[in-house]
């Protein structure tokens, strides 16, 4: 296996040529392969992408599926071209998204599905029994690389969207709010609708748990991690943070 961060490009190409690969299989590589690499193997370069392409092309497809509220996602086995996840499709495997899935748990499921998909489809492809299917570009969506600042929650959004952000951003970049000038990580959150309207960002107590008003509903903090401390249940946090209710969090 070539680790591109440890080899300069000429060294990597020399190694690839020496191996004389018939096919190159890529997954979660996070780089676009150069044309000389794409054309090197007899059967080309193939990729296992963690979405149902053309939906969620890009670096963060697992998080993107949760953020979008998609009911399902999957693995796309594709032949690579010079574009960003734009190559023709060789096959797909589908997977339902559980309402409690995080990017971490969904990623684990997809990694197992990717292994099964490769085992099933690669021999068929090498026999020449798969006809590549072009992607429908008009249906494409993009999943850009997540940044640390993406985890800061905006309470001008509805609680249902913020709940999805908490799940999609676990473990990276991690959803958080600023409290006492420090990040308070939200590890588990639950959207509750039908509550009386209040200022977005207002922290309150609901059924012994901390909660925050949003543009529509409450985000109940089921599990949190204060800066420099261990993760804990929301009710445990609230017992030691008596000043939390009544604050406006931004």
C-alpha positions as CSV (number, residue, x, y, z in Angstrom):
1,X,0.0,0.0,0.0
2,X,1.3,3.4,-0.9
3,X,0.9,6.2,1.7
4,X,1.1,9.4,-0.4
5,X,2.0,11.6,2.6
6,X,5.2,9.6,3.0
7,X,6.4,9.4,-0.6
8,X,7.1,12.1,-3.1
9,X,5.2,11.8,-6.3
10,X,8.1,10.5,-8.4
11,X,8.8,7.8,-5.8
12,X,5.2,6.8,-5.7
13,X,4.9,6.5,-9.5
14,X,8.1,4.4,-9.6
15,X,6.7,2.0,-7.1
16,X,3.4,1.8,-8.9
17,X,5.1,1.0,-12.2
18,X,7.3,-1.6,-10.5
19,X,4.3,-3.4,-9.2
20,X,2.7,-3.4,-12.7
21,X,-0.9,-3.5,-11.2
22,X,-3.7,-4.9,-13.2
23,X,-6.2,-2.8,-11.2
24,X,-5.9,-0.2,-8.4
25,X,-8.6,-0.1,-5.7
26,X,-9.1,3.1,-3.7
27,X,-11.3,3.9,-0.7
28,X,-11.4,7.0,1.5
29,X,-8.3,8.3,-0.3
30,X,-9.3,12.0,-0.2
31,X,-7.2,12.8,-3.3
32,X,-7.9,13.0,-7.0
33,X,-5.6,10.6,-8.8
34,X,-3.5,12.0,-11.6
35,X,-4.1,10.9,-15.2
36,X,-0.9,8.9,-15.4
37,X,-2.0,6.8,-12.4
38,X,-5.6,6.4,-13.8
39,X,-4.2,5.0,-17.1
40,X,-1.6,2.8,-15.6
41,X,-3.5,-0.4,-14.7
42,X,-5.1,-2.6,-17.4
43,X,-8.5,-2.5,-15.7
44,X,-8.2,1.1,-14.5
45,X,-8.6,2.5,-11.0
46,X,-11.8,1.8,-9.1
47,X,-13.2,3.4,-6.0
48,X,-15.6,2.4,-3.2
49,X,-17.4,5.6,-2.3
50,X,-19.6,5.8,0.9
51,X,-22.7,7.2,-0.8
52,X,-25.2,6.4,-3.5
53,X,-23.6,8.5,-6.2
54,X,-24.2,11.0,-7.7
55,X,-25.6,12.0,-4.3
56,X,-22.9,13.3,-1.9
57,X,-19.8,13.4,-4.0
58,X,-16.8,14.7,-2.0
59,X,-14.9,14.2,1.2
60,X,-17.7,13.8,3.8
61,X,-20.5,11.7,2.3
62,X,-21.4,9.8,5.6
63,X,-22.0,13.0,7.5
64,X,-23.7,14.6,4.5
65,X,-26.3,11.8,4.3
66,X,-27.2,12.3,8.0
67,X,-27.3,16.1,7.7
68,X,-29.7,15.8,4.7
69,X,-32.0,13.5,6.6
70,X,-31.6,10.8,3.9
71,X,-33.5,7.5,4.8
72,X,-30.7,5.5,3.2
73,X,-27.2,5.6,1.9
74,X,-24.8,3.0,0.6
75,X,-21.6,2.1,-1.2
76,X,-20.9,2.9,-4.9
77,X,-18.4,0.8,-6.7
78,X,-17.2,3.1,-9.5
79,X,-14.5,3.4,-12.1
80,X,-12.4,6.5,-11.5
81,X,-11.9,9.4,-13.9
82,X,-10.1,12.8,-13.5
83,X,-13.2,14.3,-11.7
84,X,-14.3,14.4,-8.1
85,X,-16.3,11.1,-7.7
86,X,-17.7,11.6,-11.2
87,X,-16.7,8.3,-12.8
88,X,-19.1,5.7,-14.2
89,X,-20.9,3.4,-11.7
90,X,-20.1,-0.3,-11.7
91,X,-22.5,-1.2,-8.9
92,X,-24.2,-0.1,-5.7
93,X,-25.2,-1.5,-2.3
94,X,-27.9,0.2,-0.3
95,X,-28.1,0.6,3.5
96,X,-30.9,2.1,5.7
97,X,-29.9,4.9,8.0
98,X,-31.0,4.3,11.6
99,X,-32.6,7.3,13.4
100,X,-29.9,7.1,16.0
101,X,-26.9,6.6,13.7
102,X,-23.9,8.9,14.1
103,X,-21.2,9.4,11.4
104,X,-19.2,7.0,13.5
105,X,-21.7,4.2,13.7
106,X,-22.9,4.6,10.1
107,X,-19.3,4.7,8.9
108,X,-18.6,1.3,10.6
109,X,-21.7,-0.2,8.9
110,X,-20.6,1.2,5.5
111,X,-17.0,-0.2,5.9
112,X,-18.4,-3.7,6.3
113,X,-20.8,-3.1,3.3
114,X,-17.8,-1.8,1.2
115,X,-15.9,-5.0,1.9
116,X,-18.9,-7.1,0.9
117,X,-19.5,-5.0,-2.2
118,X,-15.9,-5.3,-3.4
119,X,-15.8,-9.1,-2.8
120,X,-19.0,-9.5,-4.8
121,X,-18.4,-7.2,-7.7
122,X,-14.7,-7.1,-8.3
123,X,-14.5,-10.6,-9.8
124,X,-17.5,-9.8,-12.0
125,X,-15.9,-6.6,-13.2
126,X,-12.6,-8.3,-14.0
127,X,-14.5,-10.9,-16.1
128,X,-15.8,-8.0,-18.2
129,X,-19.4,-8.7,-17.2
130,X,-20.2,-5.2,-15.9
131,X,-21.2,-2.4,-18.2
132,X,-20.2,1.0,-16.5
133,X,-23.2,3.3,-16.1
134,X,-22.6,7.1,-16.5
135,X,-23.7,9.2,-13.5
136,X,-26.6,11.6,-13.9
137,X,-24.7,14.9,-13.2
138,X,-28.0,16.9,-12.8
139,X,-28.7,14.8,-9.6
140,X,-25.3,15.4,-8.1
141,X,-24.9,16.9,-4.6
142,X,-21.6,17.6,-2.8
143,X,-20.2,16.9,0.6
144,X,-17.2,19.2,1.3
145,X,-14.5,18.5,3.9
146,X,-15.8,19.3,7.4
147,X,-14.0,22.0,9.4
148,X,-13.7,22.4,13.2
149,X,-15.9,25.5,13.1
150,X,-18.7,23.6,11.5
151,X,-19.4,22.0,14.8
152,X,-20.6,25.3,16.5
153,X,-24.4,25.0,16.6
154,X,-26.6,27.9,15.3
155,X,-29.8,28.0,17.3
156,X,-31.5,30.1,14.6
157,X,-32.0,26.7,13.0
158,X,-34.8,24.2,13.9
159,X,-34.1,21.6,16.6
160,X,-34.6,18.7,14.1
161,X,-31.7,20.0,12.0
162,X,-29.5,20.6,15.0
163,X,-30.2,17.0,16.2
164,X,-28.9,15.8,12.8
165,X,-25.8,17.9,13.1
166,X,-25.0,16.4,16.5
167,X,-25.2,12.9,15.0
168,X,-23.4,13.9,11.7
169,X,-20.6,15.6,13.5
170,X,-19.7,12.7,15.9
171,X,-16.9,12.1,16.3
172,X,-15.5,14.9,14.0
173,X,-15.7,17.8,14.2
174,X,-18.0,17.4,17.2
175,X,-21.1,19.5,17.8
176,X,-20.6,22.1,20.5
177,X,-21.9,25.4,22.1
178,X,-19.9,28.0,23.9
179,X,-20.6,28.1,27.6
180,X,-18.5,30.0,30.2
181,X,-16.2,30.9,27.2
182,X,-15.4,27.3,26.5
183,X,-16.7,24.6,24.1
184,X,-19.4,22.4,25.6
185,X,-19.5,19.4,23.4
186,X,-22.9,17.9,22.7
187,X,-22.5,14.1,22.3
188,X,-26.2,13.2,22.2
189,X,-29.1,15.5,21.5
190,X,-32.8,15.1,21.0
191,X,-35.2,17.5,19.2
192,X,-38.5,18.2,21.0
193,X,-41.2,20.1,19.2
194,X,-44.5,21.6,20.5
195,X,-42.8,23.7,23.2
196,X,-43.8,27.4,23.8
197,X,-41.7,29.7,21.7
198,X,-38.7,31.5,23.4
199,X,-35.6,33.3,22.3
200,X,-33.4,31.1,20.2
201,X,-30.3,30.1,22.2
202,X,-32.1,30.3,25.6
203,X,-30.9,27.5,27.9
204,X,-33.5,25.9,30.1
205,X,-34.1,22.8,32.1
206,X,-36.5,20.2,30.8
207,X,-37.3,17.0,32.7
208,X,-34.0,17.4,34.7
209,X,-32.0,17.7,31.5
210,X,-30.4,20.8,30.0
211,X,-32.1,22.1,26.8
212,X,-31.8,25.0,24.4
213,X,-34.5,26.8,22.5
214,X,-34.1,26.9,18.8
215,X,-36.0,28.5,15.9
216,X,-38.4,25.6,16.2
217,X,-38.5,23.4,19.3
218,X,-36.0,22.5,21.9
219,X,-32.7,20.7,21.6
220,X,-32.4,18.5,24.8
221,X,-28.8,17.7,25.7
222,X,-28.8,14.1,26.6
223,X,-25.0,13.7,26.8
224,X,-22.3,16.4,27.0
225,X,-18.6,16.9,27.6
226,X,-17.5,20.2,29.3
227,X,-14.0,21.5,28.3
228,X,-11.3,19.6,30.1
229,X,-13.8,17.1,31.7
230,X,-15.1,13.6,31.0
231,X,-18.3,12.9,29.0
232,X,-21.4,12.8,31.2
233,X,-25.2,12.5,31.0
234,X,-27.0,15.8,30.6
235,X,-28.8,15.5,34.0
236,X,-25.4,15.0,35.8
237,X,-24.0,18.0,34.0
238,X,-27.0,20.2,35.1
239,X,-26.6,19.2,38.7
240,X,-23.1,20.8,38.7
241,X,-24.1,23.7,36.4
242,X,-26.9,25.5,38.3
243,X,-26.2,28.7,36.3
244,X,-26.8,27.0,32.9
245,X,-30.6,27.7,32.7
246,X,-31.4,31.2,31.8
247,X,-28.3,31.8,29.7
248,X,-28.5,32.8,26.0
249,X,-26.0,30.7,24.1
250,X,-24.8,31.9,20.7
